[in-house]
């Protein structure tokens, strides 16, 4: 018995210097009817590798994560889109559930569990898993926020849930991972400042403590061993640094 035909869909990615990851990502998504890559000026082989795997590659100067992703969605041929990052992979079980959902959609938006690989270990608890991510959707029912960082998919429905994991290679090295987190906390602080939010001593201290208690203890991050401890420790540091950087922005803005 042949599987039911599904609606066509596009996979969309935003990239910049993603050559170490792009092939594995696109190969895992080769079952899509179209792959669109919006590149922000890579100076490595990202674009050539993507074209070699059949992707349609477009250039757009960097506009922030939210705007860049929404632009990519708008370039797709099909209304159903799956948004991926270059360091993510669609696992076989997730592929099966995506195709089943698109053969008989019960919702216009679907979420999936993302499993993070960190320091060589696939995390199974804490912040590392299930890390729910809403990535498969009909673009007539959802769109990306305009946030410069920590962008969100905006929708007004209850999402469906797909079986299978979206595999995420968190970083090649700890140094690169820390560089990314430093950049993200800077962007997050600027975003909070632009919204008129403020930092305080209590927020600076309590935010990382609450985060540690939630993810390391309540969500059993300690079961992921040393990689789990390092992962949540960096997350707590990010909470602290975000508000420390916001405090610096506040003081700079008040300076004569």
N, C-alpha and C positions, 0 to 999 in steps of 0.2 A: 504494500500500500504506500503510495507516494505521499510525502508530507504536504499539508495544505499550502497553497501559494501565499506568500507574504507580501506586504506592501513594500515598495522600494524604499531604501534609506541611504543616507550619506553619512560617512564618518568625517568629522572635521577636527583639525588640530591647529594650534598656534605654536610656532617654533622660533627659536633663535639658537644657533649652534648646538643642535641636538643630534649631531652625527653619530655619537656612540650608541644612541638608543633607537633612532628612527626606523631602522630596518625591522627590528624585532616587533616594534609597535605596529607598523603597517602590515607586516606579514600576518600578525594575529587578527587583523581587521580586514583581511583580503576578501572576506565573504560579503562585504558591503557592495552596494551597486555603484558607489562613487566614493572617492577619498579626496578631500579638499585640505590642502595645507596652506595656511597663511603665515608667511615667514616675515620676520621683522628685521632682516638684514644679516643673515648668517654669513660668516666668512670661512666656514668649513664646508664639508660636503653634504650638509643637510638637504639642500634643494636638489642636488644631482641624485642623491640616493632616493629621495621621495619620488622624483620623476621616473627613475628607473623601475620603481615598483608600481607605476601606473597612476600616481597621484597627480591631481591638478594643483599646481603650485602658483600661488599669488604672492605679491609683495605688498606689505603695508607697514609704514613706520609705526613704531611702538606707541600705543595709545592707552596703556594700562590693561590689566588682565581682563576686566569685565568688558570694556569696549572692544578689545581685540577679539575676544571670543564671540561676542554678538556679531561683529562684522563677519567673522568666519561662517557663522550659522547662516547669515543672509546670503552668502555666496553659494550655498549648496543648491543643487538642482531639485532635491526632494524635500518635502516638508518634514518628514521624519529624519532626525539626526541623532547621531551618537557622538558626543564630545569626548575626546581623549586628550591626554597629555602624552608627549613623546616618550616619557619614561614609564608608560603604562602598557599592559598587555591584556588582551581579552582571552581568558582561559577557555578551554573547550566547553566546560559546563556552562559558562556565561554565554558563549556563542549559541549554544542550543536553546537557552531560555530566551535570548533576544529574538531568535528566529521564530520561536513559538509565540512570543508576545506579538510580533509583527504579523503573524498569520491570523491572529484573532485579537486585536487590541481591546483590552478591557479598561484602559485608562490612557489619557494623552501624555502622561509623564510616568517614568519608571526610575526607581532607585536601585542601586546595587551595592553590595558590600565590597569595599576596597581593602585588600590585604597588603600591608606595607612590609617590605624587606629592609631590614636595618642592621648594619654591622654583620651581614651574612646570615641573618636569621629572619624567617617569616614570622612576624609578630602575630599573636593570637588573642591578645587582650589589650586592655588600656586604650590609649589613643590609636594604637596601631591596627586594631581590628574590632568590630567590623567597619569602622570609618565609613558610614553610609554616604554615598555620593549619588546625586540625581543627575544622570548623564544622557539617558535615552528619552527623547521627547518629540512631540509634534510642535514645530516652531510657531504654529498658530495659537498655541495654548501656553507658551512659556518663552521667557527671554532672560538673558543674563543681565544682572545689575551692572551699573556703570562704575562700580568700585574699582579703584586702582589696584587693590590687592584684597584677598579674602572675598572674592566675588561670589555671588550666590545666584542660583537659578530661581527666577521669580515665577510663581504660578499660583492659581487659586483653586486647585483640585487636590484630592487625596491621591498621592502617587501609588502606582503598583510597585511590587517588589519582585525583582528578578533573582532566580537562583544562580549560584556560581559567583566566583570572585573576580574582581578587576585587580590584577596583580600590579603592584607599584614598586619599582626600584627606587627607594628613597634617595640614594646618593651613591656615587662611585667611591667617594672617600669621605671620611668624617670632616676633613677640612673644607671640602666643597659644600657639604651639607651645612656647616656652620656659616659659610659665606652667604649661602642662600637665606638662612634664617636672619642673619644680620640685615640683609637687604629688605626682607619682608617686614621686620619690625620697624625699620625706618619708614617704609611706606605706610604701615598701619598707624604709626604715630601721626604722620602727616594727615592721614585720612580722618582720624579722630579730631585733630586740631581744626581741620577745615569744617567739621560738623559742630564745632563749638564745645566739644567735650573737654573735661579737664582732669588732670591727675592730682592725686592727693597721697599723703603718706600712707593712709590706710589702704588705699587701692594698690599702691606700690608693693606693700608687704603682703596683704591678704590674697591678692590675685594668684600668685604662684603657689601659696600654701593650699588654697582651695583646689587648685588644679591638681596638685600632687595627691591630695586626699581622694579626689574624685577618680582619677585615672589609675593611680598606682595601687590604691587600696580597694576602693569600692568596685572598680572595674578590673581588678585582679592583674594589673600590670606587672606585679612582682613575679607572676608565673612565667614571664618571658625572660627570666634570668637577667644577666648583666646587660644585654642589648636593650631589654625593656626598661631597666633602670636608667640607662644613658638617654634613651629616647624621651622618657617623661621628664628627666632632669633638664634636658635642652628645652622642652616645651615650657617648663616652669621658668627657665631663664628668659625665654621669649616673652612671657607675660610681664616679667619684671622690666626687661629692657624696653618694651613697648611703652610702658607708662613712664619710665625714666626719660625716654626720648621725648615723650609728650610734655613732660615737665620742663625739659630744656626749651622746647618750642614756646611754651607759655612764657617763660622768663625772657626769651629773646623778643617776643612780641611786646612785652611790657617795658622793655628797656628804652630809655629816651634816645 
